[in-house]
Amino acid sequence: MLNKKVLSKVNKLEGTIEIPGDKSISHRAVMFGSIAKGKTEIRNFLMGADCLSTVSCFKKMGVEIEVSKEVVIVKGNGYEGLKEPKDILDVGNSGTTTRLMMGIVAGAPFHTCIIGDESIAKRPMSRVSNPLRLMGATIDGRDNGEYTPLSIRGGQLTSIEYHSPVASAQVKSAILLAGLRTANEETRVIEPHKSRDHTERMLRAFGVEVNEDELSASVVGGQSLKATNIFVPGDISSAAFFLVAGAIVPNSRIILKNVGINPTRTGILEVLNKMGASIEIDQHEESEFEPLADITIKTSELKGITIEGDLIPKLIDEIPIIALLATQAEGETIIKDASELKVKETNRIDTVVSELSKLGATIKGTDDGMVITGKTKLTGNASVSSFGDHRIGMMLAIAACLTEESIELQDASAIDVSYPNFFEHLSLLSK
């Protein structure tokens, strides 16, 4: 349902908040708990629409899942406990649910049909369906399995060594999960750059042996998952919005508690450091399978940089907010090698350029990124839209903290997908 918010400039942002649980890890905790044997307890689970879509899909496959504010309990009976769903599996807006679940049901002895919203219907799925077909799964859908709805008939799979043309954790994860259903064979995924490794870390937490080197990951089929307890770190992709806000809003100081700092996700921290931000990272000495830290950010004098190559997979979801960051940095910031932005919830290159331009930013799109010239005074007095993309919505809400006039944000409810209490936290920090 469309809605709008009128947002205005703030004098400063100050205070301490705890970022909601990581979306990627919350998804995986439910999925892996569903195919593990025993009871998995998940704390700090993200109660966003995307993660609840994952819960709904696995409930439809017969998994008992109890959801409360304090804990999510998943009672798994192994792969064998999954049952053919009587209804279509609706993933809503969640690409992670879609692609990782494809890898799980590819080896299940039944039929599933997967559907999502209008945004999911535009996102490419052949990057997952093609390697799964090579493993023996029968997958059909619009445009030969390129788009949802998808029909999957699972069955006995064989291993592959797959050279992925893109560095994608979703592609890698789907193939590794399918690889666990092969008969004691090794399945390996090789990437052009290392993508985020939440799947590899969490599979180990569930008792699976995973082999890794710099650009590849592999599993041997036939391994079972054993239930475990998971604490979900704060999502660094969500933290990125307040990290940028703290750096660019005058007289600000923000402390973010219990943020996940997985090395494959910390591109935003590298960018802030390279731009000259005043940032302190206090890493917890004891954390579970994912490293945690408290992060303090202060208003900073920033300079433009070039962002490209191996750094891009570590911050692909943060590029919209980095574009805003760049508008407040002296000089030119160039973002390259980010064509993956075109197949997110929106074409994020076009949307970021369009919406920030409305606010007076000097920004232009390129084939694989954008060029931003700063430092620019943002004007406001405009109507902008998330276009159903949660990260675009949050970026524009942070931009409004700087604009001389108020802005009207259309489709603000899209933010609920990953950060349901975003506006509550923004209000808490606003002075």
N, C-alpha and C positions, 0 to 999 in steps of 0.2 A: 504494500500500500504506500503510495507516494505521500510524503509529508515535507514540510519545510521548517527551517529554523532561521531566525534573524540573529546574526552574530555581530558583536562589536569589539572594538579595540580594548585591550586591557593595559593597565599601567605596568604591571609586572606579574610574573608567575613565581610563586614561592610555596614550598612545602614538601611533604613526603607522601608518596603513594606506592601502593603495591600493584604492579601490573598484572592483569589477568593471565591465567595459564596459557602456555604456548599452544597455538592452534594445531600445528603439525604434530606435536607430541600427544596432545589430547586425542586426536584422531587415531593415532597408532596404538595408544594404550587400550582403547576400546576394541579395535580390530584384533590386536594380538591377544588380549584377554579373552576374546570370543573364540579364538582357535586354540587356546591353551587349555590344559587340563587343570581344573581347580578354580579357586576363587581369587580374583584379582581386585584389589582395592586401589582406586585412583583418587588422589587428593589434589586440590587446586585445578580441577578439571575446568576447561573453558565452557561455560554455559552459553555459547554462541550458537546461532542458527546452523552453521556448517557442521559443528561437532555433534549437535543433536540430530542432524540428518544421519550421521554415521550410526548413532545409537538406534535410531528408528530402523535403519536397514538391517542391522544384525538382529534386532528383535524379530523382524519379519522372517529371518532365517532360523528362528527357534532358540536364540540365545536369551537366557534370563539376565536382564540388566536392571538394576535398581539405581535410580538417580535421585540424589538429594543435594542440598546446598553444600553439605560438608564433604560428601564422598560419593563416588560412583562405584558400585559393586557389580562386577561382571562374573557370572558363573559359567565358565566354559567347560565343554566336554570334548575338547580337541577338534581337529578338522572333522572328524566323523560325527560330531554333534551338530554340525550345520545341516539344516533341512531345506528342501526345495521351498522357496517362498510361494505362498498362494496368491500374492499380490505383486505388482510392479514395485521395484526398489526405487524410490524417489530420493535423489541425492540433493535436491534443492539447488543451491548455488555452489556446491562444493566439488571442485575439481579433484581434491585429494581423496575424498570418499570414492568418487567415480573410478579413478585410475588405480588406486591401491586395491579396492574391492575387486576390480577386474582380475588382478593377479591372484586373489584368493579364490574366487569362484571358478577360475579357469581350470583348477584341478579338482573341482567338486563334481560328483556324479549326478548332476541335475541341471535343469535349465533355469536361467535368470533373465529378467528383462530390466534394464536400467534406464531411467529417465531423469531429467532435471529441468531447471527453469530455462527461460529464453537465453540467458547468458551461457549456461552450460551447453545448450544446443548449438552454439557457435564455436565452441572450443574443440581443437583437434584431438581426436582419440586414437587415430591410426598409429601414432608414435608408441602406443601401448598395445593396441590390437594386433599390429603386424608382428612384433616379436612373440606375442602369446600364440599367434597362429603357427609360427615356426616351431613352437613347443608342442603343438598338437591340439590347441583349443579351437573350437568352432565359434567364430564371432561374426555377427552380421549387424548391419545398422545402416543409417542413411549414408549415401555416397560410399558404399562398400566398407562401412565401419568407421568412417571418418568422424561421424557425428552421432550423438544420441538422437532417438532411443537406440539402445544396443541390446542385441539378443546374444546370450552366451550359453553354449552347451559345453559344460566342462567334461573332463575325463582324464584318462591317463596321459601324463605329459612326459616329454623327453627333454633332456638338458640342452642348452645352447651356450655358446660364447657369443655375446652380442656386443658389437661396437656401436654404441649409441651416437647418432649424429648430433645430439644436444646433451648438454650437462643438465639433467633433470632428475631430481630426487624421486619424483613420482614415477617416472619411467623405470629407473633403477629399482625402486622398491617393488613395483608390480612384478618385475621379472624375477627378483630374488624370492618373493613370496610364492610365485608359481614354481620356482626351482625347488622349494621345499617339498613339493608334491611329486618330484621325480623319484625314480627307483635307485637310490644311492648313487646318483650321478652328480657331478659338479656343474653348476650353472654360474657363469661369470658375466658380469657387465663391465665394459670398458668405456670410459667417458672422455670427451675432449678436455674437460676441466673437472675437478672434483666438485660434485654437488653436495648439498647438506647430507649429513650421515646419521640422522635420527633413527632411521630404520636399522642400520647396522648396530648402533649402540643399544637400542631397545631389544632387538632380537637376542643379543648377548644377555641382557637382563632377564629374558625369558628362557635362558638356558640353551640357546642355539649357538653353535660354533660358526663364526663368520670370518672369512679371510679377506684382508684388505692390503692393497699397496697404494701408491700415490694416486693412480687413476682408475683402479678397478676394485670390485668387491665380488665375492663369490660365496656360495653355500653349497653344501652337499645335501641332496634330497633324502627324505626318510626321517629327518629329525623332528622331534616333537617339542612343542612349547610347554613350559611348566609355569603355572600361575605365579605371579609375584605382586608386590605392592609398588606403586608408582607415585612419586611426587612430581607434578608437572611444574617446571620452572616458569617464571614469568616470560611472556613472549617478547623477544627482542624486536620483532617486527612491529609490535604494538608500542613497545618502549621507544622506538625510533621517533615517533611523533612528538613525544614529550622531551626527548633528547634534543631534537631540533628546536622545539619551542623554547627550551631553556637557553639554548645558544643564541637565538635571534631576537627574543623579546627583551627589551631593555630592563636592566636591574633585576634579573631573574636568577634564582637558584633553586634547583629541583633535585630531590633525592628519590631514586627509583629502587625499590627493595626487591631482592630475590629474582633478579633477571637472569635468564639463561644466557650464557656466553659461549655456547658451542663454537669452536673455531671455524666451522663451515658456515656460520651465520653472522660473524662479527664484522662484516664489511662496513656497516654503518659506523662502527667505532673507528675503523681505519680511516674512513673518509673524514670524520670529525677531527681526528688527530692531524691528518694531512692538511686540513683547512685551518688548523691552528686553534681549535676549540679548547676551552678550559674544562677538562673532564678528568674525573678521578674514578678508578675502578677498584673496589675493595672485594677481592674474590674470597668466597667462603672456603675455609680449609677443608671442611668435610661436606661433601655433596654426593649425591647418588651417581647414576650413570651419566648425568649431564652436569657440567660445571655451572655454578651460580655465583652472582656477585651483586653487591649494592653499588649503584652508579650515581655519582653526583655531577651535575652539569651546571655551568654558570654562563651568563651572558658573555659573548666572546667577539673579538675582532677576527674576522674570517677572510681567507683569500681563496680565489678560484683555483681549481685543479683539473686535471684530466682523469677520468674514471673509465677503465677499460680492462679487457683481457680477463685474467684469472680472478680479478676482484668482482666481476659482474655476477657470477652465480652466488656469491656470498651476500649480495644485497639486492637481488632482482625485485623483491617485494618492497624495498625501501626507496626505490628510485623516485616515485612521486614526491615523497617528502624531501628527498635530497635535492630535487629540482627547486623546491621552495627555499631550502637552505642556501642554494647557490644564488638566488636572487638577492640575498643579504651578504654575499661575499664580494670583496673587491676584485674586479677583473673578470675573466672569462672562465666558466666551467664547461668542460666538454664531456659528454657521456657517450661512449661508443660500445659496440658489440652487444647491444641490448635489444636485438630484434625480438627476443622472447616476450618483450612487453606487449607486442601486438596481439598476442593470443592469451592474455589474461582476462579478467572479468570484463574489461573493455580493452580497446586498443589504447593502452596507457600512454603511448607517445602522443598520439593525436589529442587525447583528452586532457592530459597535463598541459600541453601547449595552449590548447583552446581556453581552458578555464583560468590558468594563470595570466594569460594575455588580457583577459577581461579585467583583471585587477591591476594592470599596468606593468606587468613583468616584461622584460626584454628577453624573449625566449623563442627559439625556432626549432622545429623538428627536423630530424634527418632520417635516413633509411633505417638506421640501427641505434638511434638515440636522440639526443638533443644538445643544443648549445644555449647556455644561459649567460647573460652579461649582467653583472651587478656593480655596485650596490644600488638597488632600485627601491624607491619609495612606492609602496603599494597603496592604491587609491581606494578601492572599495566602491560603494554605491553601485553595486551590480548584482544581478541574479546569476548564480553559478549552480552547477549540479554535480552530484556524485555519479550520475548515469548508472546507478545501481552498483557501483564499485566502492566497497568499504574503505579502501585505502585512499582513493581520490577524495571521498567525503571527509576523512580525518585530516588530510592535507589541507583542504580548503578551510576547515574549521580552525586549524592552527594559523593559516594565513590571515584569517579575520582578526586574530589577536594584534596584528600589525597595521591593518588598513585604517586610513584616516576616517573613512565613513563605514557604516555598517554594510554587511552583505547579506543576501538572502540565499541560504543553501537549500536547494531542492533535493528531495529524496534522501534526507538525512538518516532515515531509518536503515539504510544499507549498512551503516556502521555497526549495527547490532550483530552482523555476521561474525565479527571477530573481537569486538570490544563493546559489550552491552552497556557498560557503565562509563563510557568515554566522556560523555558530557558532564556526568557527575564529577569525574576527576578533574576535568577542565575547570569547572566551576569552583571546586575545592581549592585549586591552585591560584585562581585569578584574584588579584588584589587591586 
